[in-house]
Amino acid sequence: MVGASEEETSYAVGTVTVFGLLALMIYPFLSHTLFAENDFAAGLFLGTAIHDTAQVAVAALLYSQQFGAPETLETATVTKLLRNGFMVAVIPLMAWMHERDRAGGTPARRRLMEAVPLFVFGFLAVAVLRSLGDFGAAPFGGLLSAETWRECIDTAKQVSIGCLAILGYRPLVVGLVAAVAVGAASALAISAMGLSG
């Protein structure tokens, strides 16, 4: 959609994952510090400051268990799902705007196929695969044992970490700056609404 190479796209996704993992370990305690006893504000912070849906759920569950605040888990989950819902409108809109700007002589059908980046389909495929594997008592209706499925997930995580190591540190620094900026913007917006502890 924006002319990024597959390597750049992969690195972007990996960077989001790495900093999301850091956030899910740090942000539950940071949100408790920032918002004191306001469990609703803590849930808003976790739901807006962390990018990945699963990481939001884990961070909110950690907060909920650590500080006895089930409302935080509910608030963070609803907030993140609301953010996800907006992607249904934002991604096609951004793709359309980008394609409109560079339309030139490219046939309309080809422009439409190029408008949605391939990584979106890959992301959806992996999300469906993971959901099917995690659904029910046995992965994929018993096609795999739970232990084999966990090994597959662990292997995929190790491969993603290895890919990040190959690509260098500069994009990682950009990812760190972006992650900190999103967290700071979230905290400031919640404070501005008068929801801080």
Buried (B, 14 or more C-beta within 10 A) or exposed (E): BEEEEEEEBBBBBBBBBBBBBEBBEEBBBBBBEBBEEBBBBBBBBBBBBBBBBBBBBBBBBBBBEEBEBBBBBBBBBEBBEEBEEEEEEEBEEBBBEBBEEEEEEEEEEEBEEBBBBEBBEBEEEEEEEBEEBEEEEEBEEEEBEEEEBEEBBEEEEEEBEEBBEEBEEEBBEEBBEBBEEBBEEBBEBBBEEEBBB
